[in-house]
Amino acid sequence: MQNELPILIEPLEAARCEPYGWMLGKPVRVDSDTPAFVSPASDFWREHLFDTGAPGETEILWVTYRNREASIASLESHRLTQQAIVPLTAPVVHIVATSTPEGSPDPDSLRAFAIPVGLGLCMRPNIWHATRVTHVISTCLMLTRPSTTYDLVVHLKTGAPASESVIQTIGTHVLKSLS
């Protein structure tokens, strides 16, 4: 086995994920200017204003993850849009990295977040990422940009160059539990 570098799986917390994007699922705050409503029957509040880049529409994807491999050898990035992931049926481990000035994944910024069902992460554009599951399967809701999805599907099915996304190999890293 080659020199595999460990990535510790951390809990998802707002401050930890800030360089990569925004934690989704924070508690309601009624002491701010953000629209919010709290009542005995239901609560709702703005969590995040999603930016697809211009011009852009927001697309809701249903994504099923099955990859349980602990090793990470490649990451993908989306150039134009934020992308949000919210596990619905089982937790996921989401691996993220910022970019170097040249646009490649910065190995020193690699982090792995355990995202439980009902919480999520909205990544900034150009954040490198990969997803793994700890159970057999996890269905997630994803917000993205329709043209980014189409571009990636064409690339993965035909090998045509992608223009809105990049997939890049990295030195092999292995996920390690904090416990």
C-alpha positions as CSV (number, residue, x, y, z in Angstrom):
1,M,0.0,0.0,0.0
2,Q,1.3,3.5,-0.9
3,N,1.7,6.2,1.6
4,E,-1.9,6.9,2.4
5,L,-2.6,10.1,4.4
6,P,-5.3,10.1,7.0
7,I,-8.3,12.4,7.0
8,L,-10.1,12.5,10.4
9,I,-13.9,12.5,10.2
10,E,-15.1,15.5,12.2
11,P,-18.6,16.4,13.3
12,L,-20.4,19.0,11.2
13,E,-20.3,22.4,13.0
14,A,-20.8,25.8,11.5
15,A,-17.3,27.2,12.4
16,R,-15.5,24.1,11.1
17,C,-17.1,24.2,7.7
18,E,-16.9,28.0,7.1
19,P,-13.9,28.0,4.7
20,Y,-15.8,25.5,2.5
21,G,-19.4,26.9,2.8
22,W,-22.3,26.9,5.2
23,M,-23.7,24.4,7.6
24,L,-27.4,23.8,7.0
25,G,-29.8,23.0,9.8
26,K,-28.8,25.5,12.4
27,P,-31.4,26.4,15.0
28,V,-34.0,29.1,14.4
29,R,-32.9,32.6,15.4
30,V,-35.6,35.2,16.2
31,D,-33.1,37.8,17.3
32,S,-31.9,38.8,13.8
33,D,-33.2,40.5,10.7
34,T,-33.5,37.1,9.0
35,P,-37.1,36.1,8.2
36,A,-38.3,33.6,10.8
37,F,-41.6,32.4,12.4
38,V,-42.0,30.3,15.5
39,S,-45.3,28.9,16.8
40,P,-46.6,25.9,18.7
41,A,-47.6,24.3,15.3
42,S,-44.5,25.0,13.2
43,D,-41.3,27.0,12.8
44,F,-39.7,28.2,9.7
45,W,-36.7,30.4,8.9
46,R,-34.3,31.4,6.2
47,E,-31.3,29.1,6.4
48,H,-29.3,30.3,3.3
49,L,-29.8,32.2,0.1
50,F,-28.6,29.7,-2.6
51,D,-26.5,31.2,-5.4
52,T,-26.3,29.3,-8.7
53,G,-24.2,32.0,-10.4
54,A,-25.6,34.1,-13.3
55,P,-27.6,33.2,-15.2
56,G,-28.8,30.3,-13.2
57,E,-31.7,28.3,-11.9
58,T,-31.7,26.1,-8.9
59,E,-32.1,22.4,-9.5
60,I,-33.2,19.9,-6.8
61,L,-31.4,16.5,-7.3
62,W,-32.1,13.2,-5.6
63,V,-28.7,11.5,-5.2
64,T,-28.2,8.0,-4.0
65,Y,-24.7,7.3,-2.5
66,R,-23.3,3.8,-2.1
67,N,-19.5,4.2,-2.0
68,R,-18.2,2.9,1.3
69,E,-14.5,3.0,0.4
70,A,-12.3,4.7,3.0
71,S,-9.8,5.8,0.5
72,I,-10.1,9.0,-1.4
73,A,-8.1,9.3,-4.7
74,S,-10.1,12.0,-6.6
75,L,-12.2,15.1,-5.9
76,E,-14.6,17.1,-8.0
77,S,-15.3,20.8,-8.1
78,H,-18.0,23.0,-9.7
79,R,-16.8,26.3,-11.1
80,L,-20.1,28.3,-11.2
81,T,-22.4,27.3,-8.5
82,Q,-22.8,26.6,-4.8
83,Q,-23.9,23.0,-4.2
84,A,-25.8,21.8,-1.1
85,I,-26.1,18.2,0.2
86,V,-28.6,17.1,2.8
87,P,-28.8,13.4,3.8
88,L,-32.4,12.2,4.0
89,T,-32.1,8.5,4.8
90,A,-28.7,7.8,6.3
91,P,-25.6,9.9,7.3
92,V,-22.8,10.7,4.8
93,V,-19.2,11.6,5.2
94,H,-18.4,14.6,3.0
95,I,-14.8,15.3,2.1
96,V,-13.9,18.9,1.1
97,A,-10.9,20.9,0.2
98,T,-10.3,24.5,-0.9
99,S,-8.3,25.4,-4.1
100,T,-4.7,26.3,-4.4
101,P,-4.0,29.6,-6.3
102,E,-3.5,27.4,-9.4
103,G,-7.0,25.9,-9.0
104,S,-6.0,22.4,-7.8
105,P,-7.2,20.8,-4.6
106,D,-5.2,22.1,-1.6
107,P,-4.1,18.9,0.3
108,D,-3.5,20.9,3.4
109,S,-7.1,22.0,3.5
110,L,-8.7,18.5,3.2
111,R,-11.4,17.9,5.8
112,A,-14.1,15.2,6.2
113,F,-17.4,16.0,7.9
114,A,-19.9,13.5,9.2
115,I,-23.3,14.9,8.1
116,P,-26.2,13.4,9.9
117,V,-29.7,13.0,8.5
118,G,-31.5,16.4,8.7
119,L,-28.4,18.6,8.6
120,G,-26.4,19.6,5.5
121,L,-23.6,21.5,3.9
122,C,-23.8,24.1,1.2
123,M,-20.4,24.4,-0.5
124,R,-19.1,27.5,-2.1
125,P,-18.2,27.4,-5.9
126,N,-14.8,25.8,-6.5
127,I,-14.8,23.7,-3.4
128,W,-13.4,20.2,-4.1
129,H,-15.4,17.4,-2.7
130,A,-16.3,13.7,-2.5
131,T,-18.9,11.8,-0.6
132,R,-18.9,8.4,1.2
133,V,-21.5,6.5,3.2
134,T,-21.2,4.6,6.5
135,H,-24.3,2.6,5.8
136,V,-25.1,0.6,2.8
137,I,-26.9,3.4,1.0
138,S,-27.9,7.1,1.6
139,T,-30.4,9.1,-0.3
140,C,-29.6,12.9,-0.3
141,L,-31.3,16.0,-1.5
142,M,-28.9,18.2,-3.4
143,L,-29.3,21.7,-4.7
144,T,-27.2,22.7,-7.7
145,R,-27.4,24.3,-11.1
146,P,-29.1,22.4,-14.0
147,S,-26.4,23.2,-16.5
148,T,-23.8,21.9,-14.1
149,T,-25.7,18.6,-13.7
150,Y,-26.1,18.2,-17.5
151,D,-22.4,19.1,-18.1
152,L,-21.3,16.5,-15.5
153,V,-23.7,13.7,-16.9
154,V,-22.4,14.2,-20.4
155,H,-18.8,14.1,-19.2
156,L,-19.3,10.9,-17.1
157,K,-21.3,9.1,-19.9
158,T,-19.3,10.1,-22.9
159,G,-15.9,11.4,-21.7
160,A,-16.5,14.7,-23.4
161,P,-14.7,17.6,-21.7
162,A,-16.6,19.2,-18.8
163,S,-16.8,23.0,-18.7
164,E,-18.6,23.6,-15.4
165,S,-17.0,20.8,-13.3
166,V,-13.6,19.3,-12.8
167,I,-12.6,15.9,-11.5
168,Q,-9.0,15.6,-10.4
169,T,-6.9,12.8,-8.9
170,I,-5.1,13.5,-5.6
171,G,-2.7,11.5,-3.5
172,T,-4.6,8.8,-1.8
173,H,-6.1,9.7,1.6
174,V,-7.9,7.4,4.0
175,L,-10.8,8.3,6.2
176,K,-10.3,7.7,9.9
177,S,-12.9,7.9,12.6
178,L,-12.3,10.3,15.5
179,S,-13.1,7.5,18.0
